[in-house]
C-alpha cells in the first residue's frame, strides 16, 4: 500500500479534495494536512513519517516542510503540484487539474 500525503495551507479545499479523489485508487492510502496553525488538520512529524510521498500544492508549502521537518523528510519525495489557491472543495476544475498533475506519479507505482 502506497501512502500519499497532500498538503496545502488550511487543509480545507485543495488537499482534502486530493485526499478524496485519490483515496479510491487501488493500492493507495491517502491523507491530507495543512501548514497553517489554524488548519483543519495541522501537519505533524507523525504524518510526515507515515507518508511514502508528500504532495504539496505550492512551493511555499514545500519550503515549510523542509524547514520544519528536515529530519523526517530524509528519503521521502516531496513533490510540488503547483495548484493555486483559487478553487473550492471538489470543484470539477480542481479535480481535473489534480488528476492531470498526479497522472505521472500514479503511473510510476
PyMOL commands that place a pseudoatom at each C-alpha (Angstrom):
pseudoatom trace, name=CA, resn=UNK, resi=1, chain=A, elem=C, hetatm=0, pos=[0.000, 0.000, 0.000]
pseudoatom trace, name=CA, resn=UNK, resi=2, chain=A, elem=C, hetatm=0, pos=[1.433, 3.373, -1.046]
pseudoatom trace, name=CA, resn=UNK, resi=3, chain=A, elem=C, hetatm=0, pos=[0.710, 6.206, 1.415]
pseudoatom trace, name=CA, resn=UNK, resi=4, chain=A, elem=C, hetatm=0, pos=[0.258, 9.666, -0.110]
pseudoatom trace, name=CA, resn=UNK, resi=5, chain=A, elem=C, hetatm=0, pos=[0.004, 12.845, 1.944]
pseudoatom trace, name=CA, resn=UNK, resi=6, chain=A, elem=C, hetatm=0, pos=[-1.447, 16.003, 0.368]
pseudoatom trace, name=CA, resn=UNK, resi=7, chain=A, elem=C, hetatm=0, pos=[-0.576, 19.366, 1.891]
pseudoatom trace, name=CA, resn=UNK, resi=8, chain=A, elem=C, hetatm=0, pos=[-1.908, 22.902, 1.444]
pseudoatom trace, name=CA, resn=UNK, resi=9, chain=A, elem=C, hetatm=0, pos=[-2.201, 25.814, 3.879]
pseudoatom trace, name=CA, resn=UNK, resi=10, chain=A, elem=C, hetatm=0, pos=[-5.569, 25.473, 5.625]
pseudoatom trace, name=CA, resn=UNK, resi=11, chain=A, elem=C, hetatm=0, pos=[-6.466, 21.858, 4.737]
pseudoatom trace, name=CA, resn=UNK, resi=12, chain=A, elem=C, hetatm=0, pos=[-9.955, 22.963, 3.732]
pseudoatom trace, name=CA, resn=UNK, resi=13, chain=A, elem=C, hetatm=0, pos=[-10.072, 22.956, -0.070]
pseudoatom trace, name=CA, resn=UNK, resi=14, chain=A, elem=C, hetatm=0, pos=[-7.168, 21.662, -2.156]
pseudoatom trace, name=CA, resn=UNK, resi=15, chain=A, elem=C, hetatm=0, pos=[-5.551, 18.964, -0.039]
pseudoatom trace, name=CA, resn=UNK, resi=16, chain=A, elem=C, hetatm=0, pos=[-8.853, 17.454, 1.198]
pseudoatom trace, name=CA, resn=UNK, resi=17, chain=A, elem=C, hetatm=0, pos=[-10.033, 17.355, -2.420]
pseudoatom trace, name=CA, resn=UNK, resi=18, chain=A, elem=C, hetatm=0, pos=[-6.872, 15.487, -3.430]
pseudoatom trace, name=CA, resn=UNK, resi=19, chain=A, elem=C, hetatm=0, pos=[-7.273, 13.128, -0.486]
pseudoatom trace, name=CA, resn=UNK, resi=20, chain=A, elem=C, hetatm=0, pos=[-10.855, 12.344, -1.541]
pseudoatom trace, name=CA, resn=UNK, resi=21, chain=A, elem=C, hetatm=0, pos=[-10.088, 11.996, -5.259]
pseudoatom trace, name=CA, resn=UNK, resi=22, chain=A, elem=C, hetatm=0, pos=[-7.177, 9.594, -4.880]
pseudoatom trace, name=CA, resn=UNK, resi=23, chain=A, elem=C, hetatm=0, pos=[-8.427, 7.609, -1.888]
pseudoatom trace, name=CA, resn=UNK, resi=24, chain=A, elem=C, hetatm=0, pos=[-10.381, 5.309, -4.175]
pseudoatom trace, name=CA, resn=UNK, resi=25, chain=A, elem=C, hetatm=0, pos=[-7.358, 4.150, -6.148]
pseudoatom trace, name=CA, resn=UNK, resi=26, chain=A, elem=C, hetatm=0, pos=[-6.242, 0.552, -5.598]
pseudoatom trace, name=CA, resn=UNK, resi=27, chain=A, elem=C, hetatm=0, pos=[-3.080, 0.256, -3.567]
pseudoatom trace, name=CA, resn=UNK, resi=28, chain=A, elem=C, hetatm=0, pos=[-3.187, 3.846, -2.341]
pseudoatom trace, name=CA, resn=UNK, resi=29, chain=A, elem=C, hetatm=0, pos=[-3.933, 5.218, 1.099]
pseudoatom trace, name=CA, resn=UNK, resi=30, chain=A, elem=C, hetatm=0, pos=[-4.337, 8.997, 1.377]
pseudoatom trace, name=CA, resn=UNK, resi=31, chain=A, elem=C, hetatm=0, pos=[-4.342, 11.698, 3.991]
pseudoatom trace, name=CA, resn=UNK, resi=32, chain=A, elem=C, hetatm=0, pos=[-4.169, 15.483, 3.992]
pseudoatom trace, name=CA, resn=UNK, resi=33, chain=A, elem=C, hetatm=0, pos=[-2.987, 18.284, 6.229]
pseudoatom trace, name=CA, resn=UNK, resi=34, chain=A, elem=C, hetatm=0, pos=[-2.285, 21.988, 6.334]
pseudoatom trace, name=CA, resn=UNK, resi=35, chain=A, elem=C, hetatm=0, pos=[0.730, 24.082, 7.242]
pseudoatom trace, name=CA, resn=UNK, resi=36, chain=A, elem=C, hetatm=0, pos=[-1.151, 26.949, 8.923]
pseudoatom trace, name=CA, resn=UNK, resi=37, chain=A, elem=C, hetatm=0, pos=[-1.679, 26.921, 12.702]
pseudoatom trace, name=CA, resn=UNK, resi=38, chain=A, elem=C, hetatm=0, pos=[-5.454, 27.178, 12.122]
pseudoatom trace, name=CA, resn=UNK, resi=39, chain=A, elem=C, hetatm=0, pos=[-5.639, 24.416, 9.507]
pseudoatom trace, name=CA, resn=UNK, resi=40, chain=A, elem=C, hetatm=0, pos=[-8.384, 21.820, 9.842]
pseudoatom trace, name=CA, resn=UNK, resi=41, chain=A, elem=C, hetatm=0, pos=[-5.656, 19.223, 10.416]
pseudoatom trace, name=CA, resn=UNK, resi=42, chain=A, elem=C, hetatm=0, pos=[-2.207, 20.672, 11.140]
pseudoatom trace, name=CA, resn=UNK, resi=43, chain=A, elem=C, hetatm=0, pos=[0.655, 18.631, 9.727]
pseudoatom trace, name=CA, resn=UNK, resi=44, chain=A, elem=C, hetatm=0, pos=[2.937, 16.983, 12.259]
pseudoatom trace, name=CA, resn=UNK, resi=45, chain=A, elem=C, hetatm=0, pos=[6.001, 14.758, 12.248]
pseudoatom trace, name=CA, resn=UNK, resi=46, chain=A, elem=C, hetatm=0, pos=[3.902, 11.606, 12.561]
pseudoatom trace, name=CA, resn=UNK, resi=47, chain=A, elem=C, hetatm=0, pos=[2.110, 12.417, 9.316]
pseudoatom trace, name=CA, resn=UNK, resi=48, chain=A, elem=C, hetatm=0, pos=[5.389, 13.113, 7.545]
pseudoatom trace, name=CA, resn=UNK, resi=49, chain=A, elem=C, hetatm=0, pos=[6.809, 9.813, 8.772]
pseudoatom trace, name=CA, resn=UNK, resi=50, chain=A, elem=C, hetatm=0, pos=[3.599, 7.959, 7.765]
pseudoatom trace, name=CA, resn=UNK, resi=51, chain=A, elem=C, hetatm=0, pos=[3.776, 9.110, 4.138]
pseudoatom trace, name=CA, resn=UNK, resi=52, chain=A, elem=C, hetatm=0, pos=[5.689, 7.401, 1.364]
pseudoatom trace, name=CA, resn=UNK, resi=53, chain=A, elem=C, hetatm=0, pos=[5.345, 10.538, -0.784]
pseudoatom trace, name=CA, resn=UNK, resi=54, chain=A, elem=C, hetatm=0, pos=[4.179, 14.049, 0.036]
pseudoatom trace, name=CA, resn=UNK, resi=55, chain=A, elem=C, hetatm=0, pos=[2.442, 16.272, -2.498]
pseudoatom trace, name=CA, resn=UNK, resi=56, chain=A, elem=C, hetatm=0, pos=[2.290, 19.980, -1.730]
pseudoatom trace, name=CA, resn=UNK, resi=57, chain=A, elem=C, hetatm=0, pos=[0.134, 22.462, -3.577]
pseudoatom trace, name=CA, resn=UNK, resi=58, chain=A, elem=C, hetatm=0, pos=[2.628, 25.361, -3.650]
pseudoatom trace, name=CA, resn=UNK, resi=59, chain=A, elem=C, hetatm=0, pos=[6.389, 25.848, -3.336]
pseudoatom trace, name=CA, resn=UNK, resi=60, chain=A, elem=C, hetatm=0, pos=[5.928, 27.685, -0.031]
pseudoatom trace, name=CA, resn=UNK, resi=61, chain=A, elem=C, hetatm=0, pos=[4.418, 24.522, 1.475]
pseudoatom trace, name=CA, resn=UNK, resi=62, chain=A, elem=C, hetatm=0, pos=[7.483, 22.535, 0.430]
pseudoatom trace, name=CA, resn=UNK, resi=63, chain=A, elem=C, hetatm=0, pos=[9.776, 25.146, 1.998]
pseudoatom trace, name=CA, resn=UNK, resi=64, chain=A, elem=C, hetatm=0, pos=[7.746, 24.974, 5.213]
pseudoatom trace, name=CA, resn=UNK, resi=65, chain=A, elem=C, hetatm=0, pos=[8.124, 21.185, 5.370]
pseudoatom trace, name=CA, resn=UNK, resi=66, chain=A, elem=C, hetatm=0, pos=[11.844, 21.336, 4.612]
pseudoatom trace, name=CA, resn=UNK, resi=67, chain=A, elem=C, hetatm=0, pos=[12.343, 23.863, 7.410]
pseudoatom trace, name=CA, resn=UNK, resi=68, chain=A, elem=C, hetatm=0, pos=[10.060, 22.261, 9.988]
pseudoatom trace, name=CA, resn=UNK, resi=69, chain=A, elem=C, hetatm=0, pos=[10.575, 18.544, 9.318]
pseudoatom trace, name=CA, resn=UNK, resi=70, chain=A, elem=C, hetatm=0, pos=[14.022, 18.260, 7.696]
pseudoatom trace, name=CA, resn=UNK, resi=71, chain=A, elem=C, hetatm=0, pos=[14.970, 15.053, 9.530]
pseudoatom trace, name=CA, resn=UNK, resi=72, chain=A, elem=C, hetatm=0, pos=[11.585, 13.428, 8.900]
pseudoatom trace, name=CA, resn=UNK, resi=73, chain=A, elem=C, hetatm=0, pos=[11.819, 14.111, 5.168]
pseudoatom trace, name=CA, resn=UNK, resi=74, chain=A, elem=C, hetatm=0, pos=[15.030, 12.171, 4.641]
pseudoatom trace, name=CA, resn=UNK, resi=75, chain=A, elem=C, hetatm=0, pos=[14.449, 9.611, 1.909]
pseudoatom trace, name=CA, resn=UNK, resi=76, chain=A, elem=C, hetatm=0, pos=[10.968, 10.971, 1.107]
pseudoatom trace, name=CA, resn=UNK, resi=77, chain=A, elem=C, hetatm=0, pos=[9.743, 12.527, -2.098]
pseudoatom trace, name=CA, resn=UNK, resi=78, chain=A, elem=C, hetatm=0, pos=[8.173, 15.964, -1.699]
pseudoatom trace, name=CA, resn=UNK, resi=79, chain=A, elem=C, hetatm=0, pos=[6.543, 16.995, -4.957]
pseudoatom trace, name=CA, resn=UNK, resi=80, chain=A, elem=C, hetatm=0, pos=[5.118, 20.440, -5.652]
pseudoatom trace, name=CA, resn=UNK, resi=81, chain=A, elem=C, hetatm=0, pos=[1.988, 20.180, -7.791]
pseudoatom trace, name=CA, resn=UNK, resi=82, chain=A, elem=C, hetatm=0, pos=[1.711, 23.923, -8.418]
pseudoatom trace, name=CA, resn=UNK, resi=83, chain=A, elem=C, hetatm=0, pos=[-2.019, 24.171, -7.704]
pseudoatom trace, name=CA, resn=UNK, resi=84, chain=A, elem=C, hetatm=0, pos=[-3.057, 27.766, -6.895]
pseudoatom trace, name=CA, resn=UNK, resi=85, chain=A, elem=C, hetatm=0, pos=[-5.424, 28.616, -4.062]
pseudoatom trace, name=CA, resn=UNK, resi=86, chain=A, elem=C, hetatm=0, pos=[-8.435, 29.599, -6.161]
pseudoatom trace, name=CA, resn=UNK, resi=87, chain=A, elem=C, hetatm=0, pos=[-10.701, 26.568, -6.058]
pseudoatom trace, name=CA, resn=UNK, resi=88, chain=A, elem=C, hetatm=0, pos=[-13.494, 25.313, -3.855]
pseudoatom trace, name=CA, resn=UNK, resi=89, chain=A, elem=C, hetatm=0, pos=[-13.677, 21.844, -2.323]
pseudoatom trace, name=CA, resn=UNK, resi=90, chain=A, elem=C, hetatm=0, pos=[-14.285, 19.216, -5.037]
pseudoatom trace, name=CA, resn=UNK, resi=91, chain=A, elem=C, hetatm=0, pos=[-14.659, 21.892, -7.732]
pseudoatom trace, name=CA, resn=UNK, resi=92, chain=A, elem=C, hetatm=0, pos=[-14.603, 19.985, -11.057]
pseudoatom trace, name=CA, resn=UNK, resi=93, chain=A, elem=C, hetatm=0, pos=[-11.757, 22.137, -12.402]
pseudoatom trace, name=CA, resn=UNK, resi=94, chain=A, elem=C, hetatm=0, pos=[-9.698, 21.371, -9.307]
pseudoatom trace, name=CA, resn=UNK, resi=95, chain=A, elem=C, hetatm=0, pos=[-10.409, 17.648, -9.596]
pseudoatom trace, name=CA, resn=UNK, resi=96, chain=A, elem=C, hetatm=0, pos=[-9.369, 17.694, -13.273]
pseudoatom trace, name=CA, resn=UNK, resi=97, chain=A, elem=C, hetatm=0, pos=[-6.200, 19.654, -12.505]
pseudoatom trace, name=CA, resn=UNK, resi=98, chain=A, elem=C, hetatm=0, pos=[-5.220, 17.305, -9.679]
pseudoatom trace, name=CA, resn=UNK, resi=99, chain=A, elem=C, hetatm=0, pos=[-5.763, 14.267, -11.913]
pseudoatom trace, name=CA, resn=UNK, resi=100, chain=A, elem=C, hetatm=0, pos=[-3.569, 15.823, -14.610]
pseudoatom trace, name=CA, resn=UNK, resi=101, chain=A, elem=C, hetatm=0, pos=[-0.811, 16.770, -12.165]
pseudoatom trace, name=CA, resn=UNK, resi=102, chain=A, elem=C, hetatm=0, pos=[-0.846, 13.354, -10.463]
pseudoatom trace, name=CA, resn=UNK, resi=103, chain=A, elem=C, hetatm=0, pos=[-1.000, 11.231, -13.633]
pseudoatom trace, name=CA, resn=UNK, resi=104, chain=A, elem=C, hetatm=0, pos=[2.770, 10.858, -13.980]
pseudoatom trace, name=CA, resn=UNK, resi=105, chain=A, elem=C, hetatm=0, pos=[3.203, 9.892, -10.314]
pseudoatom trace, name=CA, resn=UNK, resi=106, chain=A, elem=C, hetatm=0, pos=[0.339, 7.411, -10.285]
pseudoatom trace, name=CA, resn=UNK, resi=107, chain=A, elem=C, hetatm=0, pos=[1.653, 5.643, -13.383]
pseudoatom trace, name=CA, resn=UNK, resi=108, chain=A, elem=C, hetatm=0, pos=[5.009, 5.024, -11.623]
pseudoatom trace, name=CA, resn=UNK, resi=109, chain=A, elem=C, hetatm=0, pos=[3.634, 2.975, -8.771]
for i in range(1, 109): cmd.bond("trace and resi %d" % i, "trace and resi %d" % (i + 1))
show_as sticks, trace
zoom trace
